Amino acid sequence: MKMKFCKVCGTIYDPSAGPCPKCTERELMEQEAERQAYDETMNPEAQKKARKRDWIQLVIGVPAMIGLFYLVFYLAKLFMDKA
């Protein structure tokens, strides 16, 4: 079993198992981020609508999640006091 040294990231890996796992993982993460980014080929109106929809979901979603957590802990405390 011959080990190989990756010149890009400095990881020692087994070449029979495939390419450098650290570099491959980084490339996959970059591709995923590019895929989830706003499409540059979208017309400006569609891009504006997508950004607005995402901001609305963020502004409503985060306080709703905090409220849900608060409600769950409040109900748990309420039931624990009665028990």
Secondary structure as the mmCIF struct_conf table of DSSP 4:
data_model
#
loop_
_struct_conf.conf_type_id
_struct_conf.id
_struct_conf.beg_label_comp_id
_struct_conf.beg_label_asym_id
_struct_conf.beg_label_seq_id
_struct_conf.end_label_comp_id
_struct_conf.end_label_asym_id
_struct_conf.end_label_seq_id
STRN STRN1 LYS A 4 PHE A 5
TURN_TY1_P TURN_TY1_P1 LYS A 7 CYS A 9
STRN STRN2 ILE A 12 TYR A 13
HELX_RH_3T_P HELX_RH_3T_P1 PRO A 15 ALA A 17
BEND BEND1 PRO A 19 PRO A 19
HELX_RH_AL_P HELX_RH_AL_P1 PRO A 21 GLN A 36
BEND BEND2 ALA A 37 ALA A 37
HELX_LH_PP_P HELX_LH_PP_P1 TYR A 38 ASP A 39
TURN_TY1_P TURN_TY1_P2 GLU A 40 THR A 41
BEND BEND3 MET A 42 MET A 42
HELX_RH_AL_P HELX_RH_AL_P2 PRO A 44 LYS A 82
#
